[in-house]
Amino acid sequence: MYDNVETSVDFSKLEEEILKFWKEHEIFGKVRMLRKGGRKFVFLEGPPTANGLPHVGHVLTRCIKDVVLRFRTMIGDNVVPRIAGWDCHGLPVEIEVEKELRLNSKRDIEVFGVGRFNEMCRMSVFKYEREWVKMTERTGTWLDMEHPYVTLSKEYIESVWWSLKQLWEKTWEKDGEKGRLLYKDYYVVLYCPRCGTPLSSHEVALGGYKDTADPSIHVKFKVKGEENTYFLVWTTTPWTLLSNVALAVHPDLEYILVEQKGEKYILAKPLQMLLEGSYKVLKTFKGRELEGREYEPLYSYVKPDRKAWYVVLGDFVTETEGTGVVHIAPAFGPEDFEVAKKYKLPVIQLVDDTGHVKDEAEPFKGLYIKEADEKIIENLRSRGLLYKAGTVVHPYPHCWRCDTPLLYYAIDTWYIKMSALREKLLENNEKINWYPSYFKKGRFGKFIEEAKDWALSRNRFWGTPLPVWTCPNGHHVCIGSYEELEGYAGKLPENFDPHKPWVDEISFPCPECGGTMKREPYVIDCWYDSGAAPFAQYHYPFENVGLFKETFPVTFITEAVDQCRGWFYTLHAVATAVFGSYAYENVLSLGHVLDEQGRKMSKSRGNVVDPNVIFTNVGADAMRWYFFVSSPPWIPKRFSEKMVVETRNRFLNTLWNVYFFYVTNANIDEFNPHVGEKPRVASGLDRWLLSRLSTLTKTVRKEMENYMIHRAARALDEFVVDELSNWYLRRSRRRFWRNEMDEDKRSAYHTLYRALETLTRLLAPFIPFTTEAMYRNLSREDEKAAESVHMTDFPEPVEEEIDLDLERDMELVIKLAASGRSARASKGIKLRHPLREAVVVAQEEVLRNIAPLEEYLKDELNVKEVNYSTKPLEYLTYAVKPNFKSLGPKLKGEIKKVVEQLSKEKPEDVAVSLEEKGEYVLRVEGGTFTLTREDVEVEVKAKEGYAVGEPVIYVKDGRRSAVYLLVNTEVTGELRREALAREVVRRIQAMRKDMNLDFMQRINVAVKCDPAVFRELNENMEYIKNETLAETITHGEGEGYSKEWVIDGVKVTITIKAK
């Protein structure tokens, strides 16, 4: 019938066998062919860079992608293109190669040779490709890794060039201004002095702001022509003072002139508390009165080509920090630059593009800016121009790749005018389904509301070259294809490589003036490359025009949360700018993977978990299931091998044990679900399980269609562990152990088979290895079975089998059983010890619903009978008291009379109302007060001779009612003897397991104990024999495996011999 199944399974070994089966039988290819005619579900892979090893966070992303794509395939969708992608350009690659070659600057690269360096970059991007492919396969992720899109390919770059040509040709117009979407400007950008290139706003968001300690100095600028009078200015960047050209004040802010120790200072009135010591206010005036006032420069190493060193007005000046007087260095601040344009101020730039002071500032030349800070402070102090100095810790932007503090730096840069597309970005965002939904208006929405112009060009080497050629007269040509380039420059070589330095060798006459056109020396932001993936992967528009139109926008993408300001943004920005469209319909943002304590994983902390260790020690399915069930995908996940093991033990082992139980018993009974007529399902337990199975199927389908992976996984987890294993199988074991194959036993077999077969398909997207192994065995006798579970259809619910009333009533019984176990435990009574009765206290309707399921409650609680009552006061006592912590803030002066009235109410009325309605209306003099469950502490106790568990709330048709379960705690002699028999059964079963006996192996047993104890056992001897498959049980010593036990304080030696 079935292949025999071991009780314990090495999941890692099983997974390796399944991988081999998939490969040998080309299952992935067959699955793709099977769904070729289905509805298109377009997936786009967020391309990683394979110059670093994959980590646990990458495993999470792979698993989430795979579970969605497997589910979509099983419901009949044709997932396209289902290929991997590699991000090949940019700073991440360059910096790794710099480290490998021990190069420290752009100058070092130029000396080494740009061509050689770029060839090293080309090789570097695939350094760990094999490890990425292996990780992808080992997680069970099905992606075509043999035909990926690659951002460095000639075809991909040509598509990117085409898109940039579209932006070059598109124009914008707003508030009387107009221009191209792709334009060049000299402006202040955030700039990395180590990498020697500007960065875009989304790259800055990726690198983030880090708390940094910087100087905090208050400097005195001497007012020209006025003795001992100074503007007081605050700065945290002393090095920018070298390039100061103006001071800014707010036109409407009040300023004061104060006198202190023989000197006069001008500063904003609201900020005068910064002054140290006593002072006298001489005058108050508006900031606008200061406009045009001149001052003596702190430094004048460069002679300005325009008027400088006077006061200007600026609305950006605030009264919340500093002095209300802001020093203006247009080369190092966006607001400074804007005010410089307004007042036609000169731009003095005494720092070079490596962050070092230029030679003109002779006393500080060659110093890195942070080194120069200290020297400048000392210089100001020695000249009497430093009012005070200290240190401030504040958030400061850092490079997303090399972690260097960034500078605001004026430089020529090519931009995309995203600020002109804000409304379109927001409009397109409304068409996207975000998971979680609050990212739409929150993290992502707020970012695009303030979309900055995209600083596109990079002063680097390895990247997609900017396809703009310029002549000495300032004429530009933007190239949109290689054919267009040939039209200007002649035939390109066959082995043409569009990368630097080869593309830089191409020049041609300017079509406007005849001058020689040379390519602008920049490469573009690598994030634009990946943002172009929806069309560039197809080499659109040069090939696959129809295919692109069928697959754009893509249906689904998912990556880590930081991509909200990375790839998610650039996809959206490029699609909006080029096509006026959104790029994707559904986006799932993933939380980061943290260590067991909730800390970020890092080598320095020593808390990095190697995923390969998890694959070997625990298995990929266990890891996948942990990711799916532990928390919503967008919530950060704590992770460790221990946590994965716990998940495996709870879920996978439980699933396997149910599977083992079925296969073992089916083989013994030679049961074949595909032979003979199906039995009539009469058992309430079977009808309940089949109903739950269809309801579960509906739930899982609905949640997966809405990308609520965690909800689907948790529903499956609860069904397998709590309902199938801990309830159905526990309550059904004896049905399988009967000797005769009667109708009820056949019904149990068919029901359990259907549950397992359906579960293999429901769970196939989540745990693809285990379900494949189970399905291949379970379907051995099924001529219609597919070659693989992943070639089957996802289950559909059987509507006629759904009985929601039965499900609700059984759920109540299961909860009451848990309450009853709790009641037993409160009195220290083991579940193996039988008791006389359980009592259910509830409303009449509830009791009627429970009665047909009484046998399951009786068996689970190990009681002789179940009785019912609608009169709680016969069994329970109630006490209520106010919760002052909750009531105090609500009632304040009214609390005394409310508490007094509460003491007069019937506690049972208060308790029942709170349980069923969630509130109790208290009438006091002067009005009514509504008390909630948080306001009142309710204590329910059982009367003498009983124990009660927590109440269970039963809900039907929107009405709530409390249901109590009590157990009679009296233990008679008969019950005690039966309990002893059960304890002995438990020990014998444990010894059978020690001996690794076959499931149906018969045994002989000898029990050495006090004769009086053995006489008590005699009363239940047939029960012990039936439970343990013992043919004989004798008193005294015996031959075989022996073990001494202490049962309720009595020594008992049991000896077992297999027949």
Sequence and secondary structure as in RCSB ss.txt:
>XXXX:A:sequence
MYDNVETSVDFSKLEEEILKFWKEHEIFGKVRMLRKGGRKFVFLEGPPTANGLPHVGHVLTRCIKDVVLRFRTMI
GDNVVPRIAGWDCHGLPVEIEVEKELRLNSKRDIEVFGVGRFNEMCRMSVFKYEREWVKMTERTGTWLDMEHPYV
TLSKEYIESVWWSLKQLWEKTWEKDGEKGRLLYKDYYVVLYCPRCGTPLSSHEVALGGYKDTADPSIHVKFKVKG
EENTYFLVWTTTPWTLLSNVALAVHPDLEYILVEQKGEKYILAKPLQMLLEGSYKVLKTFKGRELEGREYEPLYS
YVKPDRKAWYVVLGDFVTETEGTGVVHIAPAFGPEDFEVAKKYKLPVIQLVDDTGHVKDEAEPFKGLYIKEADEK
IIENLRSRGLLYKAGTVVHPYPHCWRCDTPLLYYAIDTWYIKMSALREKLLENNEKINWYPSYFKKGRFGKFIEE
AKDWALSRNRFWGTPLPVWTCPNGHHVCIGSYEELEGYAGKLPENFDPHKPWVDEISFPCPECGGTMKREPYVID
CWYDSGAAPFAQYHYPFENVGLFKETFPVTFITEAVDQCRGWFYTLHAVATAVFGSYAYENVLSLGHVLDEQGRK
MSKSRGNVVDPNVIFTNVGADAMRWYFFVSSPPWIPKRFSEKMVVETRNRFLNTLWNVYFFYVTNANIDEFNPHV
GEKPRVASGLDRWLLSRLSTLTKTVRKEMENYMIHRAARALDEFVVDELSNWYLRRSRRRFWRNEMDEDKRSAYH
TLYRALETLTRLLAPFIPFTTEAMYRNLSREDEKAAESVHMTDFPEPVEEEIDLDLERDMELVIKLAASGRSARA
SKGIKLRHPLREAVVVAQEEVLRNIAPLEEYLKDELNVKEVNYSTKPLEYLTYAVKPNFKSLGPKLKGEIKKVVE
QLSKEKPEDVAVSLEEKGEYVLRVEGGTFTLTREDVEVEVKAKEGYAVGEPVIYVKDGRRSAVYLLVNTEVTGEL
RREALAREVVRRIQAMRKDMNLDFMQRINVAVKCDPAVFRELNENMEYIKNETLAETITHGEGEGYSKEWVIDGV
KVTITIKAK
>XXXX:A:secstr
      SS  HHHHHHHHHHHHHHTTHHHHHHHHTTTS EEEB      TTS   HHHHHHHHHHHHHHHHHHHT
T EEE  EEEE   SHHHHHHHHHHHT  SHHHHHHH HHHHHHHHHHHTTTTHHHHHHHHHHTT   EEEEEEE
TTSHHHHHHHHHHHHHHHH EEEETTEEEESEEEEEEEEEEETTTTEE  HHHHHHH EEEEEEEEEEEEEEBTT
STTEEEEEEES GGGGGG  EEEE TTSEEEEEEETTEEEEEEGGGGGG  S  EEEEEEEGGGGTT BB  S  
SS  SS  SEEEE TT  SSSTTSEEEE GGG HHHHHHHHHHT      B TTSBB TTSGGGTT BHHHHHHH
HHHHHHHTT EEEEEEEEEEEEB TTT  B EEEEEEEEEE GGGGHHHHHHHHTTSEEESTHHHHTHHHHHHHT
   EE EESSSSS B  EEE TT  EEE  SHHHHHHHH    TT   STTTGGG EEE TTT  EEEE S EE 
HHHHHHTHHHHTTTTTTS HHHHHHT SEEEEEEEGGGGGTHHHHHHHHHHHHHSS SEEEEEEE  EE TTS B
  TTTT    HHHHHHHT HHHHHHHHHHHS TTS EE  HHHHHHHIIIIIHHHHHHHHHHHHHHHHHT  TTS
S       HHHHHHHHHHHHHHHHHHHHHHTT HHHHHHHHHHIIIIIIIIIIIHHHHHHHH SS  HHHHHHHH
HHHHHHHHHHHHHTTTSHHHHHHHHHHHTTT TT  SSGGGS      GGG  HHHHHHHHHHHHHHHHHHHHHH
HTT  TTS EEEEEEE  HHHHHHHGGGHHHHHHHHTEEEEEEES GGGTEEEEEEE HHHHHHHHGGGHHHHHH
HHHHS HHHHHHHHHHHSEEEEEETTEEEEEETTTEEEEEEE TTEEE   EEEEETTEEEEEEEEEE    HHH
HHHHHHHHHHHHHHHHHHHTT  TT  EEEEEES HHHHHHHHTTHHHHHHHHTEEEEEES  SSEEEEEEETTE
EEEEEEEE 
